[in-house]
Amino acid sequence: MLWPALLALVPLPAAESAARDAAEQEAAIPPPEAPSVPGLTLATADERVLLQRRVLAAWRFLLEVGHAPALAELAQLRALEVTPLPTPAAGVAVAWARAD
């Protein structure tokens, strides 16, 4: 790492040398490995972040231009998205239920 070498070049008062030594010790500790999640790769994570950024940018654009019809449609879709599915009645076959 470059910054510990640069830090050593900066003259510090004796009171701050303990803090510098502690910072150098912390810098020497390797960072922990990220926990592995099955099916999640760095490329997948990058794609998700990019999608989230694009969605937030689209929301911001619609809010700034005040496009009421699009915002109303998004509000309806959001309400539909959070609406819980009805529970199937006993004995009634449902197309999405598994038949064992």
N, C-alpha and C positions, 0 to 999 in steps of 0.2 A: 504494500500500500504506500502511496506517496505522501499522504497527509501526516503520518507519524514522523517521517523524515523532515518535512517542512516544519512541523511543530518543534522539533529539536533545535531548529535554527533560531527560533524566537526566544529572546532572553526573557525569563519570567522571574518575578520575585520569589524568594524562598517559600513564602506561604502558598504560592500557586504550583510549586514543583510537585507537591503531593498529588494535586489534582491531575497534573500532567502525567505522572507515573501511573495513576489509576486509569486514566484514559488510554495509555499505551497498553496496559494489561488487558483492558476490555477489548481493544482493537485486535489483540493477538488471539482472542477466543474466536473460533470459527462459528459462523451463524448456524443455527439449527436447520436441519433439512425440513423442507415442507412435507407435511403428511401426504402420503399417497392416497389418492381417491381413485377407485376403479373407474376406468373410462374417461378420466379427465386428464387431458394432455395440455401442454402449454399452448398449443395451437388452438385447442377448444376454448381455453380460458381467454385467449386473445380475441377470438371471434365473439365470445359473449360480451366482453368489455366493449368492443367496437359496436355491437348491436345496441347495448345500453346507452352508449354515448349518442348514437344516431337517434334513438327514440327520445332521449332527453332534449336533443337539439330540435327535433321536430315539434315537441311540446312547446318548447320555448318560442319557436318561430310562430306557432299558431296563437300563443298567448300575446306575443308582441304585436302581431298584425290584427289581433282581435277577430279572427275568422270564426264568427259565432256558429254557423252551421256545422263546421268540422268539429268544433269543441263540443257541441251538443251531441253529435254522433258518437264522439269518443266517450262522453259521459254515459250514454246509453250502453255502449259496449262494455264499459267498466262495470256498470251496474249488473249487466248480464253475467259478466265474468265472476263476480263475487256471489251470485245467487246460488244457494245450495241446490243440488239435484234432489228431486223428490225420491223418497224411499219407495221401493216397489211394494205393492200390496201382496199379502200372502196368497200364494197360489196363482199369481198373475205372471205370465211369462214376459220377460223384458228382453229386448233385442240385444242389449249390451251385457246381460248377465250370462255367466257361464252355465252351461248345462252339464252336470256331472253324470 
